[in-house]
Amino acid sequence: MLLGLDLTVLYLVSPAMAADLDPSATQTLWVMDAYGFLIAGFLVTMGTLGDRIGRRRLLVIGMVGFAVASVLAAFAPSAELLIVARALLGVAGATLMPSTLSLISNMFAREQQRALAIGVWATMFALGMAAGPVVGGALADAFWWGAPFLLAVPIAVLVLAGARVLLPEYADPAAGRLDLVSVALSLTAILPVIYLLKQAADHGPGAGGLLLLLAASVAGIAFVRRQRILRSPLLDVGLFADRAFATALGVLLVGLVGVGGTMYLVTQYLQLVEGRSPFAAGVWMGPPALAMFAAAIGAPLVARRVRPGVVMGLTLGVSVIGYGMLATAGAGDTLVVVAGFGLIYLGLGAIAALGTDIVVGAAPAAKSGSAASLSETVQELGLAVGVALLGSLTTAWYGARVEAPAGLPPEVSDRFTGSLSGALAVADRAPAGVVQSAREAFTTGMNVASFSAGICIALTAIACLVWLRHVPPLAEGDGDTEHP
């Protein structure tokens, strides 16, 4: 729940943060993305580290780091330091996510129990994502933009107090030492790609970027080759030979790209276009969270009788309707936007529960941390890439159609054409009609981004129906007598 909250807490706090720290448009996106990008970069390493030193131990260590980084973020005096704090939160968060999921996979050996437990796990993550805007908006209204980060401190105290008493420890006794060369290669392969995606979205590709991409590709190839010859690899690349495993990862990645980007745009729409307060905008995000709650719990129950691929494909088909609603919404269509996002969240609940279960279930229990880290890597990367891609697409559309009023100083004019939040910040120096046209340009950009995402989700729904049709309904099984 804490990880989900920290992922979305800035969606509604960002306008207040922007007014205080005055970040550039690029810095604002980095503040949003650094957390998810660093989680995605370190999840593979942390997942296999948990297999070696113990999942509960890694959970405790990561929780301490997360609390410390949260305090740093809460009191960051500049945009640069806030980006650094968010990056540290990502590194700490990377220890927590595979620990929780792999512990669940060990505690629940029966397939139906595990699927339902993962559904509850996904629901708690969704609850955190839904609570982030509401709680963040309320605390930002009552105190300051950094106050929501301090929620991590009491939650950390509860986790640290209860983990040793309530959680069993699991580790792979046959795991070898952590291969630091593999760690370096994995980071070299992942982080440059993330950076290039960011730079290309903001400034377009360049010659230097192509060289960096080539270096990342070489590192990725070297990483895969090294995993094949190691006795204790950082990542079991043989898992990708399982068609259900690979397809489920792809579905999670594309699905989370759509959700991450549209969530960012919807929260901006509610505040910047509709003029709602952070708290009011957060309350509007409540009904979509209930839709995800229903899907995350209900999908594993339905999948006991219906093939998981069919359940995932049909719910993603419903999500396509939601993307269509966002693609046609205009200014003043709050109900349409919220209802459309609710349908998008419905699809997310199903793929988060069933897709994650397919991925984790494909790995042996001793390697569940590694499989869990892969699942979380694609989900976190998808959320962050969604913000970067759909956010940048909307920003580009906005910039191409908004002209600053004549007579403004260059720095003010740049802020007006750079983003809607920048235009509203200097609205007192521009005619009212021009500001309204800026709101309309942002809304149109959201329409274009949602339409593009909807096409990708429609193709993903078809992929579920075709490539996961061989996965049978969840079996009850007898479980493993070695586990409770």
C-alpha positions as CSV (number, residue, x, y, z in Angstrom):
1,M,0.0,0.0,0.0
2,L,2.8,2.4,0.8
3,L,4.5,1.8,-2.5
4,G,1.3,2.5,-4.4
5,L,0.7,5.6,-2.4
6,D,4.2,6.9,-3.1
7,L,3.8,6.3,-6.8
8,T,0.7,8.6,-7.1
9,V,1.1,11.0,-4.2
10,L,2.7,13.6,-6.5
11,Y,0.0,13.5,-9.2
12,L,-2.1,15.9,-7.2
13,V,0.6,17.5,-5.2
14,S,2.7,18.5,-8.2
15,P,1.0,21.9,-8.8
16,A,1.7,22.9,-5.2
17,M,5.3,21.5,-5.4
18,A,5.7,23.4,-8.7
19,A,4.6,26.7,-7.2
20,D,7.1,26.3,-4.3
21,L,10.2,24.8,-6.1
22,D,9.5,26.2,-9.6
23,P,10.9,23.3,-11.5
24,S,11.2,23.3,-15.3
25,A,8.9,21.1,-17.4
26,T,11.6,18.5,-17.7
27,Q,12.4,18.5,-14.0
28,T,8.7,18.1,-13.2
29,L,8.6,14.9,-15.3
30,W,11.8,13.7,-13.7
31,V,10.3,14.2,-10.2
32,M,7.4,12.1,-11.3
33,D,9.5,9.4,-13.1
34,A,12.7,9.0,-11.1
35,Y,10.9,6.8,-8.5
36,G,9.4,4.3,-11.0
37,F,12.5,4.3,-13.2
38,L,15.0,3.5,-10.4
39,I,12.6,0.8,-9.1
40,A,12.5,-0.7,-12.6
41,G,16.3,-0.5,-12.9
42,F,17.1,-2.3,-9.5
43,L,14.2,-4.8,-9.2
44,V,16.0,-7.6,-10.9
45,T,19.0,-7.2,-8.6
46,M,17.0,-6.9,-5.5
47,G,14.7,-9.8,-6.3
48,T,17.6,-12.2,-6.6
49,L,19.3,-10.6,-3.6
50,G,16.2,-11.6,-1.6
51,D,16.5,-15.1,-2.8
52,R,20.0,-15.2,-1.3
53,I,19.8,-13.2,2.0
54,G,16.2,-13.8,2.8
55,R,13.0,-12.1,1.7
56,R,12.0,-10.9,5.1
57,R,15.5,-9.5,5.9
58,L,15.5,-7.6,2.6
59,L,12.0,-6.2,3.4
60,V,13.2,-4.9,6.7
61,I,16.4,-3.3,5.3
62,G,14.4,-1.7,2.4
63,M,11.8,-0.3,4.8
64,V,14.4,1.6,6.8
65,G,15.8,3.1,3.6
66,F,12.4,4.0,2.3
67,A,11.5,5.9,5.5
68,V,14.8,7.8,5.5
69,A,14.4,8.8,1.8
70,S,10.8,9.8,2.4
71,V,12.0,12.3,5.0
72,L,14.6,13.7,2.6
73,A,11.9,14.1,-0.1
74,A,9.5,15.8,2.3
75,F,12.0,18.6,3.2
76,A,13.7,18.9,-0.2
77,P,14.5,22.6,-0.7
78,S,15.0,22.4,-4.5
79,A,13.8,20.4,-7.5
80,E,17.2,18.8,-8.0
81,L,17.3,17.5,-4.4
82,L,13.7,16.3,-4.7
83,I,14.7,14.3,-7.8
84,V,17.6,12.7,-5.9
85,A,15.3,11.8,-3.0
86,R,12.8,10.3,-5.4
87,A,15.6,8.3,-6.9
88,L,16.6,7.0,-3.5
89,L,13.0,6.1,-2.8
90,G,13.1,4.0,-6.0
91,V,16.2,2.1,-5.0
92,A,14.6,1.4,-1.6
93,G,11.3,0.5,-3.1
94,A,13.0,-2.0,-5.4
95,T,13.9,-4.1,-2.2
96,L,10.3,-4.0,-1.0
97,M,8.2,-5.1,-4.0
98,P,9.8,-8.5,-4.8
99,S,10.1,-9.2,-1.1
100,T,6.3,-8.9,-0.6
101,L,5.3,-10.8,-3.7
102,S,7.8,-13.7,-3.2
103,L,6.8,-14.1,0.4
104,I,3.2,-14.5,-0.8
105,S,4.2,-17.1,-3.3
106,N,6.0,-19.1,-0.6
107,M,3.3,-18.8,2.0
108,F,0.5,-19.9,-0.4
109,A,1.4,-23.1,-2.3
110,R,-2.0,-23.9,-3.6
111,E,-2.7,-22.3,-7.0
112,Q,-6.2,-20.9,-6.1
113,Q,-5.0,-19.6,-2.8
114,R,-1.9,-18.0,-4.4
115,A,-4.0,-16.3,-7.1
116,L,-6.4,-14.9,-4.6
117,A,-3.6,-13.7,-2.3
118,I,-1.9,-12.0,-5.2
119,G,-5.3,-10.4,-6.0
120,V,-5.4,-9.0,-2.5
121,W,-1.8,-7.9,-2.8
122,A,-2.7,-6.1,-6.1
123,T,-5.7,-4.6,-4.4
124,M,-3.6,-3.2,-1.6
125,F,-1.3,-1.7,-4.2
126,A,-4.3,-0.2,-5.9
127,L,-5.6,1.1,-2.6
128,G,-2.3,2.9,-2.1
129,M,-2.4,4.3,-5.6
130,A,-6.0,5.5,-5.0
131,A,-5.2,6.9,-1.5
132,G,-2.2,8.8,-2.8
133,P,-4.1,11.5,-4.6
134,V,-6.7,11.8,-1.8
135,V,-4.3,11.7,1.1
136,G,-1.7,13.7,-0.7
137,G,-4.2,16.3,-1.7
138,A,-5.6,16.7,1.8
139,L,-2.2,16.9,3.5
140,A,-1.0,19.4,0.8
141,D,-4.0,21.6,1.4
142,A,-3.6,21.4,5.2
143,F,0.2,21.7,5.4
144,W,2.6,21.7,2.5
145,W,3.4,19.6,-0.5
146,G,6.1,17.5,1.3
147,A,3.8,16.4,4.1
148,P,2.4,13.3,2.3
149,F,5.9,11.8,2.1
150,L,6.0,11.6,5.9
151,L,3.3,9.0,5.9
152,A,6.1,6.5,5.2
153,V,7.5,6.9,8.7
154,P,4.6,5.5,10.8
155,I,4.0,2.8,8.2
156,A,7.7,1.8,8.4
157,V,7.4,1.6,12.2
158,L,4.5,-0.8,11.9
159,V,6.2,-3.0,9.3
160,L,9.5,-3.1,11.3
161,A,7.6,-4.0,14.5
162,G,5.4,-6.7,12.9
163,A,7.7,-8.3,10.3
164,R,9.8,-10.4,12.7
165,V,6.8,-11.6,14.6
166,L,4.3,-12.3,11.7
167,L,6.4,-13.0,8.6
168,P,8.3,-16.3,8.0
169,E,11.8,-16.1,6.5
170,Y,12.5,-17.7,3.1
171,A,15.8,-17.9,1.3
172,D,17.2,-20.2,-1.4
173,P,19.8,-22.4,0.4
174,A,21.4,-23.4,-3.0
175,A,21.8,-19.8,-4.2
176,G,25.4,-18.8,-4.9
177,R,27.0,-15.4,-4.4
178,L,25.5,-12.3,-6.0
179,D,27.3,-11.7,-9.3
180,L,28.3,-8.0,-9.3
181,V,29.3,-8.1,-12.9
182,S,25.7,-9.2,-13.8
183,V,24.4,-6.4,-11.6
184,A,26.5,-3.8,-13.5
185,L,25.5,-5.2,-16.8
186,S,21.8,-5.2,-15.9
187,L,21.9,-1.5,-14.8
188,T,23.9,-0.6,-17.9
189,A,21.3,-2.2,-20.1
190,I,18.2,-0.8,-18.4
191,L,19.1,2.7,-17.2
192,P,20.4,4.2,-20.5
193,V,17.3,3.0,-22.3
194,I,15.2,4.8,-19.7
195,Y,17.3,7.9,-20.0
196,L,17.1,7.9,-23.8
197,L,13.3,7.4,-23.8
198,K,13.1,10.5,-21.6
199,Q,15.4,12.6,-23.7
200,A,13.8,11.5,-27.0
201,A,10.4,12.4,-25.7
202,D,11.6,15.9,-24.6
203,H,14.2,16.8,-27.2
204,G,14.1,14.2,-30.0
205,P,16.8,11.5,-30.7
206,G,20.4,12.6,-31.3
207,A,23.6,11.0,-32.4
208,G,24.8,10.8,-28.8
209,G,21.6,9.0,-27.9
210,L,22.1,6.4,-30.6
211,L,25.6,5.6,-29.3
212,L,24.2,5.2,-25.8
213,L,21.5,2.9,-27.1
214,L,24.2,0.8,-28.8
215,A,26.1,0.6,-25.6
216,A,23.0,-0.5,-23.7
217,S,22.2,-3.1,-26.4
218,V,25.7,-4.5,-26.1
219,A,25.4,-4.6,-22.3
220,G,22.0,-6.4,-22.6
221,I,23.4,-9.1,-24.9
222,A,26.4,-9.6,-22.6
223,F,24.0,-9.9,-19.6
224,V,21.9,-12.6,-21.3
225,R,25.0,-14.5,-22.4
226,R,26.5,-14.4,-18.9
227,Q,23.2,-15.6,-17.3
228,R,23.3,-18.7,-19.5
229,I,26.7,-19.8,-18.2
230,L,26.5,-18.9,-14.5
231,R,25.6,-21.6,-12.1
232,S,23.7,-19.1,-10.0
233,P,22.5,-16.4,-12.5
234,L,21.1,-13.1,-11.5
235,L,18.1,-13.8,-13.7
236,D,16.9,-17.2,-15.1
237,V,16.5,-16.2,-18.7
238,G,15.2,-19.7,-19.5
239,L,11.8,-18.6,-18.0
240,F,11.2,-16.5,-21.2
241,A,10.9,-19.8,-23.2
242,D,7.5,-20.3,-21.4
243,R,5.0,-18.6,-23.8
244,A,2.5,-17.8,-21.0
245,F,5.3,-16.2,-18.9
246,A,6.5,-14.0,-21.7
247,T,3.0,-13.0,-22.8
248,A,1.9,-12.2,-19.3
249,L,5.0,-9.9,-18.9
250,G,4.2,-8.2,-22.2
251,V,0.5,-7.7,-21.2
252,L,1.6,-6.2,-17.8
253,L,4.0,-3.8,-19.5
254,V,1.6,-2.5,-22.2
255,G,-1.3,-2.3,-19.7
256,L,0.7,-0.3,-17.2
257,V,2.0,2.1,-19.8
258,G,-1.6,3.0,-20.6
259,V,-2.7,3.3,-17.0
260,G,0.3,5.3,-15.9
261,G,0.0,7.8,-18.6
262,T,-3.8,8.3,-18.4
263,M,-3.7,8.5,-14.6
264,Y,-1.2,11.4,-14.9
265,L,-3.3,13.1,-17.5
266,V,-6.6,12.6,-15.7
267,T,-5.3,14.1,-12.4
268,Q,-3.9,17.0,-14.3
269,Y,-7.2,17.5,-16.1
270,L,-9.2,17.5,-12.9
271,Q,-7.0,20.2,-11.4
272,L,-5.7,22.3,-14.2
273,V,-8.7,22.2,-16.7
274,E,-11.6,21.8,-14.2
275,G,-9.9,23.9,-11.5
276,R,-10.6,21.4,-8.6
277,S,-8.5,21.4,-5.5
278,P,-6.0,18.6,-4.9
279,F,-8.4,17.0,-2.3
280,A,-11.5,17.3,-4.5
281,A,-9.6,15.8,-7.4
282,G,-8.5,13.0,-5.2
283,V,-12.0,12.2,-4.2
284,W,-13.0,12.0,-7.8
285,M,-10.4,9.3,-8.2
286,G,-12.1,7.1,-5.6
287,P,-14.7,5.4,-7.9
288,P,-12.1,4.2,-10.3
289,A,-10.2,2.7,-7.4
290,L,-13.3,0.7,-6.4
291,A,-13.5,-0.7,-10.0
292,M,-9.9,-1.9,-9.7
293,F,-10.6,-3.4,-6.3
294,A,-13.5,-5.4,-7.7
295,A,-11.5,-6.7,-10.6
296,A,-8.4,-7.6,-8.6
297,I,-10.5,-9.7,-6.2
298,G,-13.1,-10.9,-8.6
299,A,-10.8,-12.0,-11.5
300,P,-9.0,-14.8,-9.6
301,L,-12.4,-16.1,-8.5
302,V,-13.8,-16.1,-12.1
303,A,-10.5,-17.6,-13.3
304,R,-11.3,-20.8,-11.4
305,R,-13.9,-21.6,-14.0
306,V,-12.9,-19.4,-17.0
307,R,-9.4,-19.4,-18.6
308,P,-7.3,-16.6,-17.2
309,G,-6.5,-15.4,-20.8
310,V,-10.2,-14.9,-21.5
311,V,-10.8,-13.0,-18.3
312,M,-7.8,-10.7,-19.0
313,G,-8.7,-10.2,-22.6
314,L,-12.4,-9.3,-21.9
315,T,-11.6,-6.9,-19.1
316,L,-9.0,-5.2,-21.3
317,G,-11.7,-5.0,-24.0
318,V,-13.8,-3.1,-21.5
319,S,-10.8,-0.8,-20.8
320,V,-10.7,0.1,-24.5
321,I,-14.2,1.7,-24.0
322,G,-12.7,3.8,-21.2
323,Y,-9.9,5.0,-23.4
324,G,-12.5,5.9,-26.1
325,M,-14.3,8.0,-23.5
326,L,-11.1,9.9,-22.6
327,A,-10.4,10.3,-26.3
328,T,-13.7,12.2,-26.8
329,A,-14.0,14.1,-23.6
330,G,-13.9,17.9,-23.5
331,A,-13.6,20.6,-20.9
332,G,-16.4,20.2,-18.3
333,D,-16.8,16.5,-18.9
334,T,-15.6,15.4,-15.4
335,L,-18.1,12.5,-15.2
336,V,-17.1,11.2,-18.6
337,V,-13.4,11.4,-17.7
338,V,-13.8,9.7,-14.3
339,A,-16.1,7.0,-15.7
340,G,-13.7,6.3,-18.6
341,F,-10.8,6.0,-16.2
342,G,-12.8,3.7,-14.0
343,L,-13.1,1.3,-16.9
344,I,-9.4,1.5,-17.6
345,Y,-8.7,0.7,-13.9
346,L,-11.1,-2.3,-14.2
347,G,-8.8,-3.9,-16.8
348,L,-5.7,-3.1,-14.7
349,G,-7.1,-5.0,-11.7
350,A,-7.6,-8.2,-13.8
351,I,-4.2,-8.2,-15.4
352,A,-2.4,-7.2,-12.2
353,A,-3.8,-10.2,-10.4
354,L,-3.9,-12.9,-13.1
355,G,-0.8,-11.7,-15.1
356,T,1.3,-11.5,-11.9
357,D,0.1,-15.0,-10.9
358,I,1.1,-16.5,-14.3
359,V,4.5,-14.9,-14.0
360,V,5.2,-16.0,-10.4
361,G,3.6,-19.4,-10.9
362,A,6.0,-20.2,-13.8
363,A,9.1,-20.1,-11.5
364,P,10.1,-22.7,-8.8
365,A,9.6,-21.6,-5.3
366,A,13.3,-21.1,-4.7
367,K,13.4,-18.6,-7.6
368,S,10.2,-16.8,-6.8
369,G,12.0,-13.6,-5.8
370,S,13.6,-13.4,-9.3
371,A,10.2,-14.0,-11.0
372,A,8.5,-11.5,-8.7
373,S,11.2,-8.9,-9.6
374,L,10.5,-9.4,-13.3
375,S,6.8,-8.9,-12.8
376,E,7.4,-5.8,-10.8
377,T,10.0,-4.5,-13.2
378,V,7.7,-4.4,-16.2
379,Q,4.9,-2.9,-14.1
380,E,6.9,-0.1,-12.6
381,L,8.6,0.5,-15.9
382,G,5.2,0.6,-17.6
383,L,3.9,3.2,-15.2
384,A,6.9,5.4,-15.6
385,V,7.1,5.0,-19.3
386,G,3.4,5.8,-19.5
387,V,3.9,9.1,-17.8
388,A,6.9,9.9,-20.0
389,L,5.3,8.9,-23.3
390,L,1.7,10.0,-22.9
391,G,2.7,13.1,-20.9
392,S,5.2,14.1,-23.5
393,L,2.7,13.5,-26.3
394,T,0.2,15.7,-24.6
395,T,2.8,18.4,-23.9
396,A,4.0,18.3,-27.6
397,W,0.4,18.6,-28.8
398,Y,-0.1,21.5,-26.4
399,G,3.0,23.3,-27.4
400,A,2.3,23.1,-31.1
401,R,-1.2,24.7,-30.6
402,V,-0.7,27.3,-28.0
403,E,0.7,30.8,-28.7
404,A,1.8,33.1,-26.0
405,P,0.1,36.5,-25.9
406,A,2.1,39.3,-27.5
407,G,4.1,41.6,-25.2
408,L,5.1,39.0,-22.6
409,P,8.8,38.7,-21.6
410,P,10.6,35.7,-23.2
411,E,10.8,33.8,-20.0
412,V,7.1,34.2,-19.3
413,S,6.2,33.4,-22.9
414,D,8.2,30.1,-22.6
415,R,6.4,29.1,-19.5
416,F,3.0,29.8,-21.1
417,T,3.8,27.6,-24.2
418,G,5.7,25.0,-22.2
419,S,2.8,23.5,-20.2
420,L,-0.7,24.2,-19.0
421,S,0.6,24.5,-15.4
422,G,3.1,27.1,-16.6
423,A,0.3,29.0,-18.4
424,L,-1.9,29.1,-15.3
425,A,1.1,30.3,-13.2
426,V,1.3,33.4,-15.4
427,A,-2.4,33.6,-16.2
428,D,-2.7,37.0,-14.4
429,R,-0.5,38.5,-17.2
430,A,-2.5,37.0,-20.1
431,P,-6.1,37.6,-21.4
432,A,-8.7,35.2,-20.1
433,G,-9.6,33.9,-23.6
434,V,-6.0,32.8,-24.2
435,V,-5.9,30.9,-20.9
436,Q,-9.1,29.1,-21.9
437,S,-7.5,28.1,-25.3
438,A,-4.6,26.7,-23.4
439,R,-7.0,24.5,-21.4
440,E,-8.6,23.3,-24.5
441,A,-5.2,22.5,-26.1
442,F,-4.3,20.4,-23.1
443,T,-7.6,18.5,-23.3
444,T,-7.1,17.8,-27.0
445,G,-3.7,16.5,-26.2
446,M,-5.2,14.2,-23.7
447,N,-7.7,13.0,-26.3
448,V,-4.9,12.2,-28.8
449,A,-2.8,10.4,-26.1
450,S,-5.8,8.3,-24.9
451,F,-6.7,7.3,-28.4
452,S,-3.2,6.1,-29.1
453,A,-3.1,4.2,-25.8
454,G,-6.5,2.6,-26.6
455,I,-5.3,1.2,-29.9
456,C,-2.4,-0.5,-28.0
457,I,-4.6,-1.9,-25.3
458,A,-7.0,-3.3,-28.0
459,L,-4.1,-5.2,-29.5
460,T,-3.1,-6.4,-26.1
461,A,-6.6,-7.8,-25.4
462,I,-6.4,-9.8,-28.6
463,A,-2.9,-11.1,-27.5
464,C,-4.4,-12.3,-24.3
465,L,-7.2,-14.2,-26.1
466,V,-4.8,-15.8,-28.6
467,W,-1.5,-16.4,-26.8
468,L,-2.9,-17.3,-23.3
469,R,-5.7,-19.5,-24.5
470,H,-3.7,-22.6,-23.5
471,V,-3.5,-21.5,-19.8
472,P,-6.2,-23.6,-17.9
473,P,-8.5,-22.3,-15.2
474,L,-6.9,-22.1,-11.8
475,A,-6.8,-25.5,-10.1
476,E,-7.3,-26.0,-6.4
477,G,-4.5,-28.5,-6.0
478,D,-3.3,-30.1,-2.8
479,G,-0.5,-27.7,-2.1
480,D,3.0,-28.4,-0.8
481,T,3.3,-30.1,2.6
482,E,6.5,-28.2,3.3
483,H,4.6,-24.9,3.4
484,P,1.7,-23.8,5.6
